[in-house]
Amino acid sequence: MKTKKHRLLALALISNFTLLGAASAAVQYPDGGVWTYGEGSGGGWAFSNYYHGKKYHYSSIVSRWDGHSDKGEAPAGKTSYAWIWTKWGEQVAFYCDYD
C-alpha cells in the first residue's frame, strides 16, 4: 500500500494567534480530502481533522515542546479527529495521512 503523508509544521502559528487573541484555522484539500487544523482563541487547545470520501485516513497533532500528541483514524466517508491541550505560545505540528 502506498501512503502519502501531508504535513504542516506550525512553528509559530499558536504563539502568533495567541497574541492576537483570535482562534485560527486553516483548510487544505489533499488528494480529494478536506483537512482542517488550527488552535483555539488564546491558546489552550489545537486540532487536526481530516475527511476523505474514498480512503481510510488519519489526522494527528504533536507538541513540539514535550511530544504529547493525539491521532484520529477513520474509514472512507467519516472524519478523523485529533485534539490536544496546549500552553501559551506552544508550537505544534499538524499532520494528515491516508492509505
N, C-alpha and C positions, 0 to 999 in steps of 0.2 A: 504494500500500500504506500503510495506516495503521499507525503504530508507536507503541506506548505505552512510556513509559520509567518504570521504577520505580527509585528510588534511596534510599539512606540514607547520609547523611554522618555518619561516626563521628568526631566531633570529639574525643572523649575516651575512646572505647572502648579503644583499645590501651593508653594510659597507665593508665587505671583498673584494668584487669585485670592489667596487668603488675605493678603494685604489690601486688596480691593474690597473684600467683604462680600463677594458675589460667588454664587455657585458657578462652576464651569463644566461644560460637557462638550464632547466632540462626537461626530458621526462619520464613519467611513463605510465603504461598501466593498469589502474584499471578496472577490470571486463569487459574486452573486448573493452575498450575505449582507447583513446590517449589523455593524459593530458600534456600540455606544460606550463611551468611557469618560470618566471625569471625577470631580471631587465636590464635596459639599461646601456650602457657604461657611466661611470661617474655618475651613479645615474640618477635622473630626472624622471624616469617612471618605472613602473613594470606592469606585465601582468599575467593572468591566463586564458588559453584557453583549452576547453575540447570538444573532438569529441566522439560521441558514435553512432554506426550504428543502434542500436536496441531499445534504451531507450531515453525518454525525460530526459534532463540533464542540469546541471548548472555549472558555474565556477565563482569564486569570489576572491577578494583580499581585505584585510583590513589593514590599517596602524595601527601598534601597538603604535604609538606615539599619534595620535589625533583621531583615529577611522574613518577617511574618507575611503570610500570603493566604490566598483563597483561590480555589479553582472550581469552576462550574462546568458541567458536561450536559449535553442534550442531544437527543436524536433529531433527525431532519424534521422540520416543521415546528420545533419548540425553541425556546430561548434558553441559553446557558447564562447563569448569574454568578458573579464573583464580587465580594464586598469585604472591605476591611476598615477597622478603626485607624485613624491617623492622628499624629500630633501636629501642632502648629509648625508650618514650614517643612514638613516631612516630604521627602522625594520618593516617588513610587514609579514602578514600571507597569505598563498595561500590555496585555497580550491577547491575541485570539489565534485559533488554530483549527484545522479540520482534517478529517481523514478522507 
